[in-house]
Every structure is written in structure tokens, then in C-alpha cells.
């Protein structure tokens, strides 16, 4: 087992309405555990609709770093963040995502900033093959990189573990377990700790641990060296 690995619990905590982080699991190390994440799937990119000048803003497109409380303060929303949550049918833990379009409560007086239509940028690999910027595309892109590097694994094996670890949220992070206490929290789709990501990073992919393809590919490379394949991972290990 890699010495940088450390075991951690398989439970997770969720964020509060004013918070900004979502937690996942999976230390992705020799004594680590593929646990169960409790995050929602990343929201698809949407196009914001801005109200005409002089009228109340009807929608707001979430930006990186936003949370309900900050949006309510900035737009002077009557009733504050609970009113936004109610208008959008949000319930605890009130998770929102960049590019998500929120409906603003009646009476919001400050117009929302006009936003350009959000378009998903496809990931590409050698041969000009394009993949959708979503979980399906990330897994297929990773599989292509894995084939180029002799790393075994199947779509179903990756998907099963991603859903258990992060529910498909590439920004998932565990801030409470033993690894987090050591300053190396589990991150991303397959909840990898930074030392494991660095050790099993696959050339040609990003060095950003949160980048979906890089995270999946490094995790599968680790599983290959430790268990023969990500397909052999069906629970705690």
C-alpha cells in the first residue's frame, strides 16, 4: 500500500445554506475507503434570462463562489436567501452550482447582470474525438486516455464508483475525515487525496485534481496498480 495513503470514514457531511462546499468521500489510497457521497449531480449549464431595464429581475445565473446568502445580499432579495430557496424548490443542504439559473422572488429590484448563453465546451483527445462536458463525456474521455496508457477499466466500473463517491459532482470535497484533518482532503469525482493523485497522475491530463478526466484517470491508474482494475472495486478497499 502506498505510504501516502490513509484510511478514512465512509460517511459525509453536507453544507449549510450560507456555505460553499460539498463533501464527498474516498481517500483513494491503499487503506482508504470508497464510501458513499451525498451530493447531487452537477447542474447542467443554463441560459440566464434578464428582465428588461426598469423591471424586476426574474432570474440569476449562479457564478463560482456564490451561495444563497451572498446572492440575496447582492440583489437585495426581499425575504433573503430563504425566499430564493423557496422560489426554486431548494431544500437542505441548499446546494447550488455555477451556471445554474435561479428564479428570483417577486420584488427583487436590482436587475440581474446579463449573461451570455452558456455552452458546454467538449473535451477532446487525440484524433479530434470530442466528448460532452458531462459525466458521460468525462468517463468516455478517461477511457480513451486509459487505453492509450494501458490502464484497464470499463464504463460501468467507473460510473458505479463515481456515483458512490461523489454522485457525479466534480467539485465534491471531504472536509471532515482523518485525511482532511491531516490537510489532504479527498477531492473530485472519485475522491482522491492529493498525494495519491500526484503519484498516479497520467501524463497528458490536467494537474488540477478537480478536473474530471484527470481525477478519474488518476483514480483508475491507482486502482489498476492496487487491485488490477477499477472494475474490481465494488465497495470499501
N, C-alpha and C positions, 0 to 999 in steps of 0.2 A: 504493500500500500504506500502511496506517496506520503512523505513525511509532512507535506504541507496540508494534508487533508485533516479534517476534524469532524467528529460526529456531532449531529445536532438534532433537535426535536423535530417532529413532523407536523406540528401544529402551526398556525399562523395567526396574526392579529390584523385587524382592518383599520382604516384611517377614520378620523372624525370629520365632521362637516368642514371644519376650517383647516384641515390638514392637507398634505400634498403628496403623501407617499402611499403606495400599496405594497403589501408584503407578500412574499411567496415563500417557498421552501427549496430544499435540495442543495446541500453543501457541495455536491458533485465531487466527492473525494472518497478515498478508499473506505473510510469508516462512516461516510456521510449517508444520509437517508434521502431517498426520493419520497418526499412527503406529499401532503395534499394542500394545494393552494386554494385560496378562497377569493380570488379576484375575478372580475368579469372580463369577457373578451374585449379587446381594444375596440373602441367605437369606430365605425367607418368614417372616412373623411366626408364632410358635407359642405354645401354651399350656403353661405350666410345670406340672408335677405335683410337689407337695411331699410328702415322706414324713411319715407320722404322727409325733406327738411321741414322742420316745424311740427312734426308729428311724433308721437311716442315711438321709441324703438321697439320693434317686435321680437327681434332675435339678437343673439350674441354668439359669435364663434369663439370657442374656448382657445386660449393661447397657452403655450408651455409655461408652467409655473402658476397658472390661475387656480383658484379654488372658489367655492361658492361665496365665501365671506368677502374675498377681495373683489369679486365681480359686483356684489351687492353694494360695496362701498364706492367703487369707481363709477357705477351707473346710477347711484342714488336710488336704488330699488326700494319702493315702499314695502315694508314688511321684512326687509333684509334677506339674508340667504334662505331662511325657511320658505319665503314666498317663491323664490326661484325653484327650490326643490319641489314645492307643491305644484307649481305650474308645469313642471316637466316629469311629474310622477316619480321623482327620485326618493329612495328610501335609504336608511342606513346601510352601508357606510358612506353614502353620497359621493361615489366615485365619478369623476368627470375626466375627459380625455381631450388632448389637443385636437382641434378641428371639429369637435362636437358642436352642434348648433343647439343652443338653449333658447327656449321661448321665454321672453321676459314678461313679468306680470304687468297688468294694466296700471298705468300711472307712472311708469318709468319715463322720466322726462329727458334724460340725456341721450341723444341718438347714438346708436352703436356705430363703431367705425366700419366703414365699407371694407369688405374683404373680397379678395379675388377668388374665383371658383377654385376649390381645392381639387387638384388632380393627383392621383396616385402615380408616383414615378416607379416604373418597373425596375426590378433588379436585373442585371444581365451577367452572363458568363461567357466564356469562350464560345465562338460560333454564333454570336449575336442572338442567342436564345434569350427571350425575355420572360420574366416571371412577374406575376401580380404582386403588388405590395400588400400582401395579407398573409395569414398563417399558411394557407395552401401554397402560395408562391414561395414563401421563405423555406418551407420544408423541401419543395421540389428543387429550389436553387441549392440548398445544402446538399441534397442527394447528388446533384451534378458535381459539386466540388468534392464530395466524398469519393465518388467514382474516379475522379481524376487523381486522387491521392490514395487509392486503395483502402479506403475505410468502409467496412461493411455496415449495412443498416437498411431498413425499409421504411417506407412512408408510414405504415401503421405503427411500427415500433417507435418512431419519433413522435408521431401525433399522440399516441397513448401517454407517453411520458410528459410531453409538453402540457397536455390538458391537466394531468395530475399535479404538475409542479407550479404552473403559473396561470392556468386557464386561458393560455394564449396571449397574455399581456406581456409584451417585450420589456416593459418598464418595471416589472414586479421586483420587489426587493424585500428581503427578510431583515428586519431591524431589531429582532428580539432574541434570537437563539445564541448558542455558545460561540458561533463564528462571528456574529455581529458584535458580541462582547469583546472579541479579540480584534475588532476593527476590520474584519474581512467578511462582510455580509454576503449572502447568496444573492445573485442577481440574474435577471433576464428570463427568457423563455424556459430554459432548463436549469435555472437557479444554480449557477456556477460561482464558486468563490474565485477571487482574483488570482491567487497562486495557481489554482488548477487551470484556469483559463489561459494564463501565461504559459504554463508548461505544455498544454495540449493545443495551443493556438495553431491553426492550419494556415500556412503561407497563402497569400492571395486573398485572404479575408480581412476584414477590419480588425484593428486592435481595440475597438470600442466594445467592451463586454456586453453592452446593451444592444448592439447591432444584431438583429435577429439571426442572420445567416452565420455570422461569426460565432455567436453564442451556441447555436445548435451544432455547428460543425465541430467546435472545440469539445463540447459535451460528448458528442458521438465518438470523437477520437479518444477521449478518456475511457468511455465505455468499451471501446474496441480493445484497448490495451489492458483493461482490468477484467472485462467479462466476455470478451470475444465479439460483442456487438451490442448496440443499443437495444436490439430486439430481445436480448436475453435479460433485460431489466424489466421486471414486472412488479416491483414493489421495493421496500426498503433493502438497501445493499451497501 
